């Protein structure tokens, strides 16, 4: 059922009707600044497999960059969505991520017959049937590819943000709440790209 979470079913993989599936994953739910990135990737099962895919967290930054262009070249369809800070603060990070996933799936729905979502939650209102796959970024090749596209896209964004606000060190921590980032946040206060709905950022706005 569309929008209803289900556990990963091996029978679905065996069903030819669902061979063209979209793998969906996100990057950046935890950071204190910047967008959350969501990607969906559909591979053509008739084409040779792309070697070297893995969960983006298990790959080096260089390897992710190398795979990024190859995934885009090899994919039958792909979509990358960046959900900005304003939406994150307005909706909350969970709902913002769900919205990004829905938009990403909509972007590949013309070829995907199934959306396979990394995790245990499925957005409402998807344009095709969907299932959740816990740990999918280590199990499903399309989800692996989506995780790489999302991670690289977000990291590139944070490097550009570093050029605008070098005092925060976004090039080093990509917005995560590291000691370096927290020290800069206390010293300079939040910039427009900080998530004010997140407690550590909000605390810097409150009077002592």
Beta strands, then each sheet from edge to edge (+ up, - down):
strand 1: 21-27
strand 2: 36-42
strand 3: 77-83
strand 4: 114-118
strand 5: 129-133
sheet 1: 3+ 2- 1+ 4+ 5+
end
